[in-house]
Amino acid sequence: MLSKINFRNRFLGVVFLSLLFQGLFWEEDLSINLLIFSVVIGGISFYFEREKWQDKKIFFVVLGAFSALGCIILHHTFLAFLAFFASVCIWLGLIMEPKLKLLFFAFLNGIIKPLFFLINIFEKTISEIPENQEELISQKPEKKSNFYKKMQFWIIPVFICFIFFISFKAGNHVFDHITNQIGLKIFETFSYISLERVPTMLLGAFIVIIIFSKVQNHYFSFDEENQTENMIRTRQKSVNLVGFHLKHEYWTGIFTLVLVNGLIFCVNLVDIFYLWIGFDKKAIKDFAQVVHDGTYILIFTVLLSMGILMYFFRKNLNFLPNNKFLVLLASLWLVQNVFMVFSVALRTWHYIVERGLAYKRIGVLVFLVLTLFGITTLYLKINQKKTFYFLWRTNMIAVYVMLILTSWVNWDNVIAKYNFANFKNFSDFDILFAVTLNNSTLPILKENWYKIPKELKERAFYGDILFEESSSSKSYTMEQHLNQRISDFKRKKAKKSWLSWNYAENEAMRELGIRNEELKNTVVIP
């Protein structure tokens, strides 16, 4: 991108953007500042790479990135940051190589761009070194550039002027006072740039250079060039890799699918009677163990089933005449796998009702939704003779869309509100998990703290981050930890400007009764 303008303007642009980066992010949380910087970077990219931005994929990913930015300002959750980071990597990969169609390849392309940038610099450096001493001697000295000539022209006059300036300051106290005041104003103006802020500026410069550097990587696009979504029959020997004729492989598939369809039918029948109709959690001694083991095993069998079907329908078996019975058995197996997915979801839901919400339980449900989508695309692959490339492309889009959609929710708040509202026996409440949720849940914890039994409140919390004056690891009670978190939250917000503002923490401040006037009077402990 920056190659379209001369070196001086590129250098000034990097300096300006690194100063902007330092001003936006120095001692601030990522929030509104990230939105401002992204708008500036996106605007510059659009101006210099307008023809690439006409690609629908780039528009789609940029929309996802700004959606994630909105969620960062709204919820300030890790998932929102993850969605934004993934979007930026995909955007960088597509800008580098617009021919890419697979979002996964674009993500890899973007995430390894810094590596390609460093390799590119190394190769240029090596190529400029003479191969032998004779070549080095034969090289003629280059003429001095106009830049050095101008420097020589200015150095002597400036040096002479500096000598007179020092002399006048020493001999005229009024002139000395005026120049000191001017110097103080200049120093205050440039206090924006300090030694301790240099690393932030250098980080900003590195990020800007990486984003706008012209680096080529055609590896992934070459891999995609010959990929199609519809299968084409290719003439080949009738013996496949494992030594079976195509018809033998067909009958192997028939026998395999008949056996596993019967087996999965028995498993689903057990789930119908003991999970869907006659579920009794009181009869289960270790409910958590049963749910965890059952969930992991069922997920494994579903994925294994999909892998087996992908193997049988990988090549010319799709075009074998009269293979409708095999397709029918495969479709039936997929339908039964769908039922197994719903059984896993029901197990997880029973566990949520019993033990409350948690990240992994929500993650299992999200994974099951993606699995249902994967089964659907596998059904289309088998019945419409699609390729593995079709499966990859559609499922990667589904994963990215799911990441963006899940970032729209403040899951910490949802977890805290649900658990306090629906937990039945608080003597078994996971208080350690509750007190480690993000800052937006502090008002919920404080409001519902009375529900927690005394013995849980007095349980030890280990850590050396609870009291800043303590450098050694000590144990404190859960209640002390909660109070310290609220105090730390108040001090943290006192140090931040409007650039770090986000809705979730602002609402938490309001509900905790922390007003802006209090923040201004808060003594910040360095």
N, C-alpha and C positions, 0 to 999 in steps of 0.2 A: 504493500500500500504506500509506504513512505518513499518507495523508490521513484515515485512519480514527481517528487519535488527534490530540490537541490539539498546538498548536505547541510548548509547553514540553516535553512528552514526546518529540516528534520531535527537538527540539534536543538534549536530553540523550542520546537514543539515538544521534544522529550523533556527538556528542562521545565517548561511550563506545566506539563502534565504531572511531572514528578513533584513539583511544588504544590500543585492542586491536590495530588494524592496525600502528601504530607499534611496539608492543611485540613483535609477532610477526615483522615484516619488517625492522626496523632492523638493517643490517649482517649480514643473514642470507641464505642461499640459499633459493629456493623449494622447499619439501619438506613436512615435517610441519606447518609453520606455515600453508601454503596449505590443507591438509586441515582444520585447526582453523577457520580463517576461513570456509571454504566451508560447513562444518557449521553454524556460527553463522548465516551469511547465509541458507542454505537453510532452517534451522529457523524463522527469523523470517518468511521468505517463505511457508513452509507454514502458519504460524499465521495470517497475515493474508490469504492468498490460497488458502485450502484448497479452495475450489470449483474454482479453475483447475487445481490439482494433480491433480484427478481425471481430467484428460485423459490418455489413454494416451501421447500424443506427448511430453508433458512428463516423464512417468515414464521413458519410453524414453531421452530426452536426459539426464536427471539420472543415470540408470544409466550412460550413456556417460561423463558428466563424472567420476563417482566412480571408474569404471574407469580413466580417464586419470590421475586423482589417484593411484590405487594404482600405476600404472606410473611416475609421477614419483618416488614414494618408492622404488620398486623399482629402476628403471633410470636415472632422472634424465636422459632424453634429450630432444632438441629435438622429436622427433616426439610424445612424450607431452605436452609443453607445448602443441604445436599442436593436438592432439586436445582438450585441456582448454579452450583458448581458443575453439575452434570450438563446443564443446558449450555453453559459457557464453553465447556470442553467440546461438546458436539458442534456448537457454532464455529469455534476455531477450526475444527476438523473440516467442516463444510466449506469455510472460506478458503482453507488451504487447497482443498480438492473438491470442487462443486459436483464432480461426476459421481461422488459416493451416494449410494442409495440406502445402505444399511447403517442405521444409527449407531450400532455398536462399533463399526469400523470408523465412523466419524468421531466417536468418543475417544477411541484409541488414538486416532490421528491427532486430535486436539491435546490429549494429555501427554503425549510424547513430543509435542512441538518444541518445548525447551531443549530436549535432548538433541533433536535435529538441528536446532539453532546453534548449539555449542559445537556439534560435529561440523557444521558448515563453516564456522569461524576457524576451527582447527584445520580443516582442509585448505582454506584460503591461505592461512598462515604458512602451512607446509609448502604449498605451491609457489609461494613467493621467495622461498629460501633457495639460493643457487645450489646446484647439485655438486659442483666441484670448485676448487680454488681458482682455476683458470677462468671459469665463467665469472667469478667474483671480481677478478682483476680486470677482465675485459669490459666490465660494466662501466659506462661513463658516469661521472657524477652528475646528478640532476641539478638543473638550475634552481635557484631559490625561488620559491613561489612569491606572488605579489603580497601574500599575507605577511611573510617574514620581512619583506622590503618595507611595508607599511609600519611594522613593529619597530624596525630600526629608525624609521623616520620620526616616530613619536617618542621613543624612549629618552633621547637626549633632551628635548624640550621639557618633557614632563619632569625629568630629574632636576633640571635647572630651576624649574618653577617650584619644586618641592623644597629646594635649598632656601629660596627667597621666602617661602611660606613659613618655614621654621624660624627664620631670622625675624620676620615681622611679628610672629607670635611672641618671641622672646623680648622684642623691643617695644611693643605697644600693648598695654594691658587691656585696653578697650577692644582692640582687634582680637586679642586672645580670648576674652570673655565671649564675644560674639561667635567666634569660630567654635568655641567649646559648646555653646548652646546648640549651634547647628549640628555639630557632631553628635551631641546627645540625641537630638531628634532623629538623625539618620540611624543611630544605633537602635533606638526604640522601634523604628520602622522595620529594620532588618533583624530584629529579635525574633521575628517569625522563623528565621533560619538560625538554628543553633546546632552545636556539635552533637548533642544528644538526639537531635531529630534527623541527622544525616542518614542513619540506617533506614529509617522510614522512607526518606527521599530516594535512596538507592533501590530499595525494594520497589517503589513506584516506578522508577526509571526502568528497572528490569522487566516488570510486568508490561509496561507500555511497549518496550522494544520487542518482547516476545509476541505480543498481540499483533503488532504492525509489521514485524519482520517478514520478508518475502522468502519463505521456506517452502520447498517443493517436496512432496512425498507421494509418489504415484503407486506405492506398493499395494495398498488396499484397493485402489481403483482398478489396477491391472487384474487383481483377483476377481473383481466384480464384472469386468467387461463381458465375460463369456457366460455369466449367470442369467438364467431365465426363470420365470415363475411357473411355466407350463412344461411338463415332461415331454420329451421327444424320444421316440423309440429309436434305439441305436442297434445296428447289426453287430452281433458278437457271437463268440462260440457258445454253444449250448451248455457248457460246463462252467459253473460259477466258481468263486474263490474257494469254497469248501468242498468242491468236487461233485456236487449234485447237478443232475440235469434240471432244467427249468421246471419240468413237470414234477420231478421228485421234490423240488423245493416247494412247489405248490401244495403237494400232499403233506409235506412236513408242516407247512403253515396251517393246513386244514386240521390235522391231528392236534397240533399245539393249541389252536384257538378253541377247538371243541373241549379239550381237557381244562384249559384255564377258564373258559366260560362256565363250565360246570362247577369248578372250584370257587370262582368268585360269586357264583349264584348262591352257593352254600353259605359263604361268609356274609353276603348281603341278607340272606334269609335269617341268619342269627341276629344281625343288627336290627332287622325289622321287629323281631319278637322281644329282644332284650334291650334295645336302645330306643327305638321309635315308639313301641307300644307299651312294653312293661318295664320301663326304666325305674330302678329303685336304687338311689344313691346310698341308702342306709345299709343295703346288703353288701356294699363294697367297702372293704377294710381300708385300703389305701387308695382313695379316689384320685389323688394327684398322680400317683405312679401309673395307675390304669390308663388315665387320660393321656399322659405323656408318652408312654410306650405305644399305646394304640395309635395315637396321632402320627408319631414318627414312622411306625411300620406301615401304616396305610398310605402315607404320603410316598414312602419308598416304593410300595407296590404299584401305585398309580404311575409314578415316573418310569418304573421298569416296564410296565405295560405299554406305555407310549414308546419307549425305546425299542421294544420287540416289534411293534407294528411298523415303526420307521425302518427297521431292518428288512422285514418281508416286502414292504412296498417301496423299496429304494430304486429298483431298476425295471427291467422288462417284464417282471411279474405283473405289473400294472396293465400290460397290453396282452396278456395271455388270454386267448379266446375262452369263453365260458368260465371266467373267474368270479362270476357274480356270487357264488356261494362263499368264497373266501372273503369277498368284500362285505357280504352280509354278516359273517361271523365277526369280522373286525369291527363293524359298526355296532353289533350287539355288545362286544367287549367294551367299546368306548362308552356306550350307554350305561353299562354296569359300573364302569369306572366313575361316571358322573354321579351315580348313586352313592358310591364309596366316598366321593368328595363331600357330598352332603352329610354323610354319616360322620366324617371327620369334623365338619363344621358344627354338627349337633353336639358331639363330644366336647368340643371347645366351648360351645355356648353353655353347656351344663357346668363346665369348670368355671367359666366367668361368673355364672350365677352363684356358684358355691364359694369361690375364692376372690372374686372381683376382677377388674380389668388390669392388664399389664401390657408392656410393650410386645412381648413375645406372643401373647394371645391375640392381640390385634394383628401382629405380623403374620400369624398363621392364617387368619381369615383373609387377609389381603393376598397371601400366597395362594390360597384356595381359589379366589376369584381369578387370578392369573392362570391357575391350572385349568379351570373351566374354559377359559379362552383358548388355552393351548390345545385342549381336547377338541374344541370346536374347529380350530384350524387344521388339526390332524385329520378330522373327519372330512374336511374339504379337500385336503391333500389326497386322501385315499379315493374319494368318490369323484373328484374332478381332475385327478392325475396332475397334482401340483408337485413342485420340487421342494427339496430341503431349503433352498434359498427363500422360497415363499414363506416357509415356516419361520425362518430366522427373521426375515424383514418384518412380517406382521407381528410376531411376538415381541420383538425389540421395541416396536412402536407402542405396543400395549404396556410393556414395562415402563417406558418413559412417561406415557400418559398417566399411568397409575401413580408414579412417583410425584408428578405434578399435582394430581388430584388429592393424594394423601397429605401433601404439604399445605393444603388449604385448611386443615383442621389443627387446632391446638390440642394435641392428644394428651398432653400433661394435664390440662384443665379438664378435659373429658374424663380422664382416668380418676382424678381427684374427686370431682363432683359425683361421678357414678359410684365410686367405692364408699364414700361417706354416706351417700343417700341409700344405698342398697345392701351394705354389708350387714349381716345378721348377727354374727357373734364377734364382737370387737376384741375379745380375748385372744383370737387368732389373727388379728389384723396385722398386716405386714407394715409396721410403722417405719422400719428402716427404709423401705422403698418409698413410702409416702413423703418422708422428710428430705428425700434427695430429688424430688421433682423440681422443675424449674421455678424461677422467681414469681411467675404469674400465678402460681398456686398458693403462695404464702397467705393471702386473705382466706382462702378456702380452708387451709390447715388451721389457721388461727380461729376461724369461726366454728369449726367442728372439733376443736381440740378437747372439749369437755366430754366427747364420746369415748375417748381413749381411756382405758383402765389405768389406774395409778401405777401399777407395776410395770406397764409398758412405757409410760412417760419417764420413769426413773431408770429405765434400762440404759446401759452405758453406750455412748456413741464415741468411737475412737477416731481421732484425727488431730492434726496440728494446724488446721485452718480455722478453728472455731474462734480463738482469741489471738489477735495479731501480736500481742506482747509475748506470747508463748512460742518458743522455737522448738521445744521438745514435744514429743508425742504424748498426749494425755487423754484421759477418757472423761467425757462429760455426759450428762443425761440427755435424753432425746428432747426434753423440754428446753434445756439450756441451749441446745443446738438450734432449735427453732427460733428462740428469742435472739440468738446471735446472728442467725441468717437474716432476720428482719432488720437488725441493726446494721449489718454489713450492706444490705440492700439499700438502706437509706444513705449510707456514706458513699456507696458506689454512684448512686444517682446524683449526689451533690457534686461529683467531679465531672459529670458529663454535660455536654451542651445539647442544643436542639438537634445536632447531627446524629446523636445516638437515640433519639426519641423513637419509641415504638408503642403501639396501642396497648398491648398486653401488660407491659410493665407499668405504663401510665395508669391503667385501670387498677392494677394492684396497689399502686401508691394511693390512689383515691380511696379505695376500699379499706386500706390500712390507716387512713386518716392522715397521711403524710402530705402536707401542703407545700407549695413552692416556697412560701416564706420560711418554712422550717428547713428546707434544703439549703437556702441561702445562708442560714445561721448555723448550719451543721459544720462542725470542725472536722476537716478531712485529715485522717491519719495517714501520713505518707508511708 
